[in-house]
Structures are given as C-alpha cells and as structure tokens.
Amino acid sequence: MWRRPACGGWKAGLRKLADLAIGAVCPPLCAACLGDMDACRAPVCRDCDARLAHDRATFCLRCGGLHEGRERHILQAACSLESHRNHRARCLYWMREPASTLIHQFKYRHVTRLAEGWGEALGEWLRPGASAFRADLVLPVPLHPARERSRGFNQAALLARAAGRAAGFPCVEDALRRARGTASQTGLDPAGRGANLAGAFLVWRPELIESRAVVLVDDVVTTGATLGGAVDALLDAGAASVASLAVARA
C-alpha cells in the first residue's frame, strides 16, 4: 500500500491540506499521465506502471549508468565514478518518460506518496542475498537547510526512510550535512557540477560512520558529482564502504 510520508514546514502543511481537499472532491489521477486510475490505489495507473517496469534497464554497479550489454549489473568500462573504488551505485530507472515526469511531480509538486513505493523497491536491493551491497545504515543525501525549508521536505530523506524500513536498516538523517549552500546543479556541465559540490558535505557524526558500510539514497543521479562529493566525505570520515541507491539515472 502506498502511504504519504510525513514532512515538515508550514508550506508543506498547506500543500498537504490542499491535496486532501482536492482528493475529497476529485477522483484520483495518475501522477504521470493524469489519466484515470482505474480503481488502482498506487500513485500511477496500470499503463504507466507497465512502462516503468519495462524501463528497468541494466545499470553499472558503480555509477548507475545505463549499460548497453545484456548482462545485468556489471561494471562499465568507462565509469563516471571510476575514481571511487569503494563505491557502488544502482538506480531503478533510466530518466525518461514516465519516470522523469514522476520525479518532477515528486520534487516540485509535492507528490510525496511516490516515496513509499520507490523506497521499498530500493530497500529490496539491501536485503540479504538480494545484491552484493553490504549495509549497516542508510543515509539520505542532505539538502542545505535553507533549501529544505523552501521545498518543505528533503526528497532523499523520504526515500531513505522507506528504504531503511523495507530492508530493516536504520536511517540516520543527521550524520551527513551540507557544509555550505550550493547553486542549483541544473544547467551546469560535469566540471561545473564538480566545482559546485567541492567541500559541500560534512560528516557531523563520525562515530556513526567509522568502519561502517554506508548506503546513500537520492532521487536522481546525473553526472555523479553530488554522490561523488558525499562519498568522498564519508570515506574520509572512515566509512568502510559507501554504496548509493537512487530512483533514476539521467
């Protein structure tokens, strides 16, 4: 069953009240195509759900990039996170329709009920025997406090909580923080993204990180610059390994 996770802030509260009011007078619509839900209780209709299932592609274990071969979850020859030898990443979908619309709805239109199903799917990869990932705890990629207040929630935190619950691992939201605000990554080239994120992350509670297998959770991987900055900070703080899970790879 899909559930709407709790989120803070007065703006988030107003959005939630608006959602409830609209839902009371209007039939539920698919979050992707805005079509009839056909009595389906999930946030997406059956047709869009089938398209999402079809887009479960083969991804590089390290960077999450789409792999053209048929063998699933192997390392690419040219990996965008090649320098991070202790890092592995996996994503649910390639960033195309309807996943791209759903991500936009999730982050900017407050369709936070998507987080529960996505988080459960990510958490399946952390269960014993499901993957080569080792995990001790789950961390969301943090937002700067000012951006989180503006948005009303951290989308990565909603996903990380759901993934942790599904897999039975603790979700620790205050171990990794943004050391400074950064400009939006949208529109920046790979070099600009890396420069924008340099020194942006701070391990606030190193005693929770040292010698532990950490799993980072985020919504989208684009160039890997955000994950790379967070991985560097965690490995420098003594993490035994860092893996990453995300909903989509751009």
FIZA-30664 format. One record per residue: x, y, z of N, C-alpha, C in turn. Coordinates in steps of 0.02 Angstrom, whole numbers, plus 50000, padded with zeros to 5 digits. Layout:
<sites>
<<X Y Z> <X Y Z> <X Y Z>>
...
</sites>
This chain:
<sites>
<<50043 49940 50000> <50000 50000 50000> <50044 50062 50000>>
<<50026 50112 49959> <50064 50174 49956> <50039 50221 50011>>
<<50085 50252 50046> <50067 50297 50100> <50104 50363 50090>>
<<50073 50417 50114> <50105 50483 50111> <50149 50492 50172>>
<<50216 50496 50164> <50259 50507 50222> <50249 50577 50251>>
<<50263 50584 50316> <50257 50649 50348> <50312 50695 50326>>
<<50299 50759 50320> <50350 50809 50303> <50334 50873 50340>>
<<50386 50913 50354> <50379 50971 50397> <50373 51036 50359>>
<<50363 51090 50397> <50360 51156 50368> <50288 51177 50355>>
<<50274 51243 50364> <50206 51267 50355> <50185 51264 50282>>
<<50232 51273 50236> <50214 51267 50165> <50194 51196 50149>>
<<50232 51148 50177> <50215 51078 50165> <50146 51062 50194>>
<<50130 51091 50252> <50065 51079 50282> <50008 51106 50239>>
<<50019 51166 50211> <49968 51194 50167> <49958 51151 50104>>
<<50014 51127 50076> <50009 51084 50017> <49971 51020 50034>>
<<49985 50993 50092> <49951 50930 50112> <49876 50942 50120>>
<<49856 50998 50151> <49786 51014 50158> <49752 51023 50091>>
<<49789 51056 50044> <49762 51065 49977> <49752 50998 49942>>
<<49802 50954 49950> <49796 50887 49919> <49735 50850 49946>>
<<49725 50854 50013> <49669 50819 50043> <49602 50848 50019>>
<<49599 50915 50013> <49537 50946 49990> <49522 50927 49918>>
<<49573 50927 49875> <49563 50908 49806> <49542 50836 49800>>
<<49576 50793 49840> <49560 50722 49838> <49490 50706 49860>>
<<49461 50750 49903> <49394 50737 49928> <49340 50750 49875>>
<<49354 50793 49827> <49304 50810 49777> <49320 50786 49707>>
<<49382 50764 49695> <49403 50743 49629> <49426 50670 49631>>
<<49413 50632 49578> <49439 50564 49576> <49514 50563 49570>>
<<49548 50513 49598> <49621 50511 49594> <49644 50503 49522>>
<<49698 50540 49505> <49727 50537 49438> <49797 50510 49442>>
<<49819 50480 49388> <49888 50455 49385> <49937 50513 49392>>
<<49989 50505 49433> <50038 50557 49443> <50081 50570 49382>>
<<50082 50523 49335> <50123 50531 49275> <50084 50559 49216>>
<<50029 50526 49197> <49992 50546 49137> <49928 50584 49152>>
<<49909 50589 49216> <49847 50622 49239> <49785 50587 49214>>
<<49792 50524 49195> <49735 50486 49172> <49698 50453 49230>>
<<49643 50421 49213> <49602 50386 49262> <49642 50330 49294>>
<<49634 50321 49360> <49672 50271 49396> <49642 50201 49389>>
<<49583 50193 49360> <49553 50127 49350> <49549 50088 49416>>
<<49531 50123 49469> <49524 50092 49536> <49589 50065 49564>>
<<49645 50085 49534> <49711 50064 49560> <49731 50111 49616>>
<<49757 50085 49671> <49772 50127 49730> <49842 50156 49728>>
<<49884 50134 49682> <49952 50160 49678> <49950 50230 49648>>
<<50005 50270 49653> <50005 50338 49625> <50005 50340 49549>>
<<50020 50285 49516> <50020 50284 49443> <49971 50232 49417>>
<<49945 50244 49356> <49898 50198 49326> <49934 50135 49303>>
<<49895 50086 49283> <49924 50022 49262> <49968 50030 49201>>
<<49947 50072 49153> <49987 50081 49092> <50055 50112 49108>>
<<50056 50164 49149> <50119 50197 49167> <50162 50151 49210>>
<<50130 50112 49252> <50168 50064 49293> <50201 50012 49249>>
<<50167 49991 49196> <50196 49943 49150> <50255 49973 49112>>
<<50250 50037 49093> <50305 50071 49059> <50365 50078 49105>>
<<50353 50092 49169> <50408 50095 49218> <50442 50028 49225>>
<<50403 49975 49229> <50431 49908 49235> <50473 49890 49174>>
<<50452 49913 49116> <50489 49899 49055> <50555 49937 49054>>
<<50558 49995 49088> <50619 50036 49089> <50669 50014 49142>>
<<50657 49957 49175> <50707 49931 49222> <50765 49904 49180>>
<<50814 49946 49169> <50869 49928 49123> <50929 49901 49161>>
<<50982 49889 49123> <51045 49864 49152> <51088 49923 49171>>
<<51111 49925 49233> <51149 49982 49258> <51218 49961 49283>>
<<51265 50006 49274> <51332 49997 49302> <51326 49994 49378>>
<<51358 49946 49409> <51355 49940 49482> <51388 49999 49517>>
<<51436 50032 49485> <51472 50085 49518> <51436 50152 49511>>
<<51421 50174 49449> <51394 50241 49439> <51320 50242 49425>>
<<51289 50185 49412> <51218 50184 49396> <51202 50199 49324>>
<<51253 50208 49282> <51242 50224 49212> <51212 50166 49173>>
<<51172 50182 49123> <51141 50130 49082> <51194 50092 49043>>
<<51189 50026 49045> <51237 49984 49009> <51203 49954 48949>>
<<51238 49953 48893> <51208 49930 48831> <51207 49854 48824>>
<<51247 49819 48864> <51250 49746 48858> <51190 49712 48889>>
<<51187 49647 48880> <51131 49609 48906> <51143 49583 48977>>
<<51205 49577 48996> <51219 49552 49064> <51202 49606 49114>>
<<51163 49589 49165> <51138 49640 49211> <51189 49657 49266>>
<<51192 49723 49282> <51229 49748 49339> <51303 49730 49338>>
<<51336 49743 49282> <51408 49735 49277> <51441 49804 49274>>
<<51505 49808 49288> <51540 49872 49286> <51553 49893 49214>>
<<51540 49956 49199> <51554 49982 49134> <51630 49993 49126>>
<<51653 49992 49063> <51724 50004 49051> <51742 50076 49067>>
<<51698 50124 49049> <51710 50194 49064> <51657 50217 49113>>
<<51675 50219 49177> <51627 50234 49230> <51638 50306 49255>>
<<51582 50342 49265> <51587 50412 49286> <51610 50419 49358>>
<<51611 50365 49396> <51636 50367 49464> <51696 50321 49472>>
<<51736 50317 49419> <51792 50270 49418> <51841 50281 49475>>
<<51848 50344 49497> <51897 50358 49550> <51875 50333 49618>>
<<51811 50319 49626> <51786 50296 49690> <51784 50220 49692>>
<<51841 50191 49709> <51848 50118 49705> <51804 50082 49755>>
<<51786 50114 49810> <51744 50081 49860> <51670 50096 49852>>
<<51652 50124 49794> <51583 50146 49785> <51547 50103 49734>>
<<51485 50087 49749> <51441 50053 49703> <51374 50089 49702>>
<<51343 50095 49644> <51279 50130 49638> <51230 50090 49597>>
<<51166 50099 49611> <51114 50067 49572> <51053 50112 49571>>
<<51019 50114 49515> <50959 50154 49507> <50901 50110 49482>>
<<50841 50132 49496> <50783 50093 49474> <50769 50101 49400>>
<<50772 50164 49375> <50751 50177 49307> <50800 50222 49270>>
<<50797 50218 49206> <50828 50268 49163> <50783 50329 49162>>
<<50813 50389 49162> <50775 50451 49168> <50741 50469 49102>>
<<50685 50436 49089> <50644 50453 49031> <50571 50443 49051>>
<<50526 50461 49006> <50455 50457 49025> <50433 50384 49037>>
<<50391 50373 49088> <50360 50422 49132> <50400 50438 49195>>
<<50459 50408 49203> <50498 50419 49265> <50516 50493 49274>>
<<50534 50528 49219> <50554 50598 49225> <50497 50641 49250>>
<<50436 50629 49225> <50378 50667 49249> <50365 50651 49323>>
<<50370 50589 49342> <50358 50570 49411> <50409 50602 49458>>
<<50473 50604 49438> <50523 50637 49479> <50506 50711 49488>>
<<50486 50744 49434> <50467 50815 49438> <50407 50824 49485>>
<<50357 50781 49479> <50299 50784 49523> <50319 50773 49596>>
<<50364 50727 49607> <50387 50711 49674> <50423 50770 49706>>
<<50471 50800 49670> <50513 50852 49699> <50479 50921 49701>>
<<50442 50938 49649> <50418 51006 49642> <50342 51014 49648>>
<<50305 50959 49644> <50232 50963 49650> <50207 50928 49713>>
<<50254 50907 49754> <50238 50880 49820> <50198 50815 49818>>
<<50209 50774 49767> <50177 50709 49764> <50220 50660 49803>>
<<50222 50670 49869> <50269 50632 49911> <50248 50560 49922>>
<<50186 50543 49904> <50165 50473 49911> <50205 50426 49867>>
<<50240 50453 49817> <50283 50412 49775> <50341 50383 49814>>
<<50362 50416 49868> <50422 50396 49904> <50416 50327 49934>>
<<50357 50308 49956> <50350 50244 49991> <50363 50185 49945>>
<<50332 50185 49886> <50342 50130 49839> <50412 50128 49813>>
<<50440 50186 49795> <50509 50189 49771> <50557 50166 49825>>
<<50547 50190 49887> <50591 50171 49942> <50590 50097 49955>>
<<50530 50067 49951> <50525 49994 49960> <50563 49957 49906>>
<<50558 49981 49844> <50594 49949 49789> <50670 49956 49798>>
<<50693 50014 49821> <50765 50023 49834> <50787 49978 49892>>
<<50745 49972 49943> <50762 49931 50001> <50769 49857 49984>>
<<50734 49835 49932> <50740 49765 49913> <50811 49746 49894>>
<<50849 49794 49867> <50918 49781 49848> <50964 49774 49908>>
<<50942 49794 49966> <50984 49792 50026> <50972 49729 50068>>
<<50920 49692 50052> <50906 49632 50091> <50958 49578 50078>>
<<50974 49538 50128> <51024 49485 50120> <51011 49441 50060>>
<<51062 49432 50019> <51057 49391 49960> <51028 49425 49900>>
<<51004 49488 49907> <50974 49523 49850> <51026 49557 49806>>
<<51084 49575 49834> <51136 49608 49794> <51203 49600 49829>>
<<51254 49627 49797> <51321 49624 49827> <51332 49681 49876>>
<<51281 49723 49887> <51289 49779 49933> <51294 49754 50004>>
<<51341 49781 50040> <51343 49772 50112> <51316 49835 50144>>
<<51276 49829 50196> <51244 49887 50226> <51241 49881 50301>>
<<51258 49935 50335> <51248 49941 50408> <51196 49994 50424>>
<<51195 50047 50384> <51147 50101 50394> <51134 50138 50329>>
<<51078 50173 50327> <51056 50209 50267> <51057 50284 50282>>
<<51085 50323 50236> <51089 50395 50243> <51057 50429 50182>>
<<51016 50480 50192> <50994 50520 50134> <51048 50570 50114>>
<<51052 50586 50050> <51094 50641 50029> <51062 50705 50056>>
<<51097 50745 50096> <51065 50801 50130> <51055 50861 50083>>
<<51003 50900 50098> <50993 50965 50069> <51019 51018 50117>>
<<51039 51076 50090> <51055 51131 50135> <50991 51151 50172>>
<<50995 51169 50236> <50935 51186 50275> <50890 51238 50242>>
<<50921 51288 50210> <50880 51340 50178> <50839 51311 50120>>
<<50870 51266 50081> <50833 51237 50026> <50779 51189 50051>>
<<50794 51153 50104> <50744 51108 50132> <50685 51146 50160>>
<<50697 51203 50192> <50642 51244 50216> <50600 51270 50158>>
<<50633 51291 50105> <50597 51317 50047> <50554 51263 50014>>
<<50581 51203 50007> <50544 51149 49975> <50492 51118 50022>>
<<50507 51119 50086> <50461 51090 50135> <50479 51020 50155>>
<<50526 50988 50121> <50547 50920 50137> <50611 50905 50098>>
<<50646 50853 50120> <50704 50827 50082> <50681 50763 50049>>
<<50678 50764 49983> <50652 50705 49947> <50695 50643 49960>>
<<50761 50652 49968> <50805 50596 49981> <50791 50565 50049>>
<<50772 50607 50098> <50757 50581 50165> <50694 50538 50164>>
<<50643 50558 50126> <50583 50518 50121> <50598 50449 50090>>
<<50640 50449 50039> <50660 50386 50007> <50701 50343 50054>>
<<50748 50374 50090> <50793 50337 50134> <50755 50305 50192>>
<<50706 50341 50219> <50666 50312 50274> <50629 50250 50250>>
<<50598 50255 50191> <50560 50199 50165> <50606 50141 50148>>
<<50665 50155 50119> <50712 50102 50102> <50738 50067 50165>>
<<50753 50106 50217> <50777 50078 50279> <50725 50033 50312>>
<<50662 50057 50312> <50608 50016 50340> <50601 49950 50302>>
<<50603 49954 50235> <50593 49895 50194> <50649 49844 50205>>
<<50710 49868 50215> <50767 49823 50220> <50786 49806 50292>>
<<50758 49842 50340> <50774 49829 50410> <50839 49860 50433>>
<<50859 49916 50403> <50920 49951 50424> <50901 50020 50449>>
<<50938 50046 50499> <50923 50113 50524> <50937 50167 50473>>
<<50894 50217 50471> <50904 50276 50430> <50927 50333 50475>>
<<50988 50358 50463> <51017 50410 50505> <51020 50474 50464>>
<<50981 50524 50483> <50973 50584 50442> <51019 50641 50462>>
<<51054 50636 50518> <51096 50692 50539> <51170 50676 50540>>
<<51190 50620 50510> <51262 50603 50510> <51300 50640 50456>>
<<51267 50655 50400> <51298 50691 50345> <51258 50754 50332>>
<<51293 50811 50328> <51260 50875 50318> <51293 50914 50262>>
<<51256 50964 50238> <51284 51011 50190> <51324 51063 50229>>
<<51389 51068 50212> <51431 51116 50247> <51418 51187 50224>>
<<51392 51195 50164> <51377 51261 50137> <51323 51254 50083>>
<<51291 51310 50068> <51242 51310 50015> <51276 51307 49948>>
<<51243 51278 49898> <51270 51273 49831> <51218 51297 49781>>
<<51242 51319 49724> <51196 51338 49670> <51162 51275 49644>>
<<51107 51284 49609> <51073 51228 49579> <51119 51195 49528>>
<<51117 51128 49527> <51158 51090 49480> <51129 51092 49409>>
<<51066 51111 49403> <51033 51112 49338> <51069 51160 49291>>
<<51086 51137 49232> <51117 51179 49182> <51193 51181 49185>>
<<51224 51151 49236> <51296 51151 49242> <51325 51091 49205>>
<<51384 51100 49174> <51418 51044 49143> <51451 51002 49197>>
<<51478 50943 49179> <51509 50900 49231> <51562 50934 49272>>
<<51606 50974 49240> <51658 51009 49277> <51628 51060 49325>>
<<51576 51096 49302> <51543 51145 49344> <51508 51114 49403>>
<<51478 51055 49392> <51445 51020 49447> <51495 50998 49500>>
<<51552 50973 49477> <51603 50952 49525> <51629 51010 49566>>
<<51642 51067 49533> <51667 51126 49568> <51614 51153 49617>>
<<51552 51150 49597> <51497 51175 49639> <51491 51134 49703>>
<<51506 51069 49699> <51497 51024 49757> <51561 51016 49798>>
<<51618 51043 49776> <51680 51034 49812> <51675 51059 49884>>
<<51688 51016 49931> <51685 51034 50002> <51616 51049 50028>>
<<51564 51026 49992> <51496 51044 50012> <51468 51000 50067>>
<<51500 50942 50081> <51474 50895 50130> <51518 50890 50191>>
<<51486 50881 50248> <51521 50874 50312> <51492 50815 50351>>
<<51535 50771 50374> <51512 50716 50417> <51505 50743 50488>>
<<51444 50747 50512> <51429 50779 50575> <51436 50731 50634>>
<<51425 50667 50621> <51431 50617 50675> <51476 50560 50651>>
<<51542 50571 50652> <51588 50521 50625> <51588 50455 50664>>
<<51566 50457 50726> <51565 50394 50765> <51514 50345 50736>>
<<51464 50371 50701> <51415 50326 50669> <51439 50299 50602>>
<<51490 50332 50574> <51513 50316 50506> <51574 50270 50507>>
<<51618 50279 50555> <51682 50244 50555> <51673 50168 50554>>
<<51706 50137 50505> <51707 50064 50497> <51639 50035 50480>>
<<51592 50076 50458> <51525 50052 50441> <51516 50051 50365>>
<<51472 50008 50342> <51452 50006 50272> <51391 50051 50263>>
<<51401 50105 50227> <51351 50158 50221> <51317 50153 50152>>
<<51251 50163 50152> <51214 50166 50090> <51182 50235 50085>>
<<51200 50273 50033> <51172 50338 50020> <51109 50330 49977>>
<<51059 50371 49989> <50998 50369 49949> <50983 50439 49922>>
<<50967 50442 49857> <50949 50505 49825> <50895 50491 49773>>
<<50868 50543 49743> <50815 50533 49694> <50843 50523 49624>>
<<50892 50565 49603> <50918 50562 49535> <50994 50567 49536>>
<<51026 50527 49494> <51098 50533 49481> <51105 50562 49411>>
<<51141 50618 49405> <51151 50649 49339> <51222 50635 49316>>
<<51270 50676 49338> <51340 50662 49321> <51375 50622 49375>>
<<51346 50617 49433> <51378 50584 49489> <51416 50632 49534>>
<<51414 50698 49518> <51453 50746 49558> <51428 50750 49630>>
<<51362 50750 49640> <51335 50753 49708> <51354 50692 49747>>
<<51343 50634 49718> <51362 50572 49752> <51437 50570 49765>>
<<51477 50591 49715> <51549 50590 49724> <51572 50632 49783>>
<<51542 50692 49791> <51560 50734 49848> <51541 50703 49914>>
<<51482 50672 49916> <51460 50640 49978> <51502 50578 49993>>
<<51519 50540 49941> <51560 50480 49951> <51628 50499 49978>>
<<51659 50551 49950> <51725 50574 49974> <51722 50591 50048>>
<<51671 50628 50068> <51666 50648 50139> <51658 50588 50184>>
<<51619 50539 50164> <51607 50480 50205> <51668 50435 50210>>
<<51702 50425 50153> <51763 50385 50155> <51818 50419 50195>>
<<51823 50485 50190> <51873 50522 50229> <51858 50517 50304>>
<<51794 50508 50321> <51775 50502 50392> <51783 50431 50418>>
<<51805 50385 50375> <51820 50318 50398> <51769 50265 50380>>
<<51721 50281 50336> <51672 50229 50316> <51708 50171 50283>>
<<51686 50110 50299> <51717 50051 50269> <51701 50046 50195>>
<<51641 50065 50176> <51620 50065 50106> <51559 50110 50100>>
<<51548 50134 50039> <51489 50176 50025> <51457 50151 49961>>
<<51393 50135 49965> <51353 50118 49907> <51298 50170 49900>>
<<51270 50176 49840> <51218 50225 49828> <51159 50194 49792>>
<<51100 50216 49812> <51038 50197 49779> <51000 50260 49759>>
<<50972 50259 49699> <50932 50316 49676> <50874 50290 49634>>
<<50825 50332 49625> <50767 50313 49585> <50784 50311 49512>>
<<50820 50362 49487> <50831 50367 49415> <50901 50391 49400>>
<<50926 50372 49342> <50992 50393 49317> <50981 50434 49254>>
<<51004 50496 49254> <50997 50541 49197> <51055 50533 49149>>
</sites>
